[in-house]
Amino acid sequence: MSRVKTDLDATREDLKMARSEMGTLIARNHDEIDQLRRLGERDYIEFTIAGKNKPQKVGNVTVVLKGVNENATSSALP
């Protein structure tokens, strides 16, 4: 019975993480980044975007925030 509960808890944690169209995990906050790091499948870079239309180099790419919809909790990154 305890194994079923452990499996169920693990499944719940998996479902909490968002997945992209390619099936890769997407972290939306610091705690989710830590969870992905513990999986050890890839290297992750945590960053904070300074503001709209301010290019920022992150790793080997440049990220620019083009817009934010605060009501929908979404953002647009080209």
Residue pairs with C-beta under 8 A, 6 or more apart in sequence:
13 35
17 25
17 26
17 27
17 32
17 35
17 36
18 25
18 26
18 28
19 25
19 26
20 26
25 36
25 39
27 33
27 35
27 36
27 44
30 46
33 44
33 46
36 42
36 44
37 44
45 58
45 59
47 56
47 58
47 63
49 56
49 63
49 65
50 56
51 65
52 65
52 66
52 67
52 68
53 64
53 65
53 66
54 64
54 65
55 62
55 63
55 64
56 62
56 63
56 64
57 63
63 77
64 77
64 78
65 75
65 76
65 77
66 76
66 77
66 78
67 75
67 76
68 74
68 75
68 76
69 75
